[in-house]
Amino acid sequence: MRRRKFITLLGGAAAWPLAAAAQQTDRVRRVGALGALAADDPEGQARLAAFREGLQQLGWIDGRNVRIDSRWGAGDADDIRKNAKELVALAPDVILATGSAAMGPLQQLTRTVPVVFVLVPDPVGAGYIDSLAHPGGNATGFTIFEFAIGAKWLELLKEIVLGLKRAAVLRDPAISSGLGLFGAIQSAAPSLGLEVSAVNVRDAGEIERAVSSFARSLNGGLIVTPSALAGVHR
């Protein structure tokens, strides 16, 4: 039943109007929001503003009948884990997790607090849910693509780069999408006659060195897999 309650809170299908429910309750609901971008990142702020607006349209007003506690990681895995722990400790009614970098730590920290994720590639392949039809556990949400799309990215790169022989795949090895997407890309490489290599990066300096080094190679291309790190330093 708790799963149904938190989906209702965020605008999922329900048997009763959310706006009416929001007006009738005297208890202030608590929502945690964990973002992987920096606190002052315009894109992250735009997403949070849209989230607040959506809740308001359904009768949930931040500061009145719902309180939103937001935390940001700025692409730093340690900060994201610390902030995830802080949010779980607040015992919110539900947590909104943006991206795999946020979802991973939350799944490790709690199996009871409901979590809704967004911008997560292949949540089944990542192990966050059991299936799209029946997520199971305490998590549900919205996916953006499956890992298999990595093969399509490699095909597209070959089409647009004349004489392509090799491709570097920039990834954050600490998150599931970095591993899953590279696996799909690597599997597709032989049939395309390409050589691919993973480039693991954990901070801005590694990104700069990796791109500079690969830029000196001939007949090469670059695929940047999505991650909080890539988003912050886009």
Secondary structure, DSSP 8 states (H G I E B T S, - for coil): -HHHHHHHHTT---SS-HHHHHHH--S-EEEEEEESS-TT-HHHHHHHHHHHHHHHHTT--BTTTEEEEEEE-TT-HHHHHHHHHHHHHT--SEEEEESHHHHHHHHHH-SSS-EEEEEES-TTTTTSSS-SS---TTEEEEE---TTHHHHHHHHHHHHSTT--EEEEEE-TTSHHHHHHHHHHHHHHHHHT-EEEEEE--SHHHHHHHHHHHHTSSSEEEEE---HHHHHT-
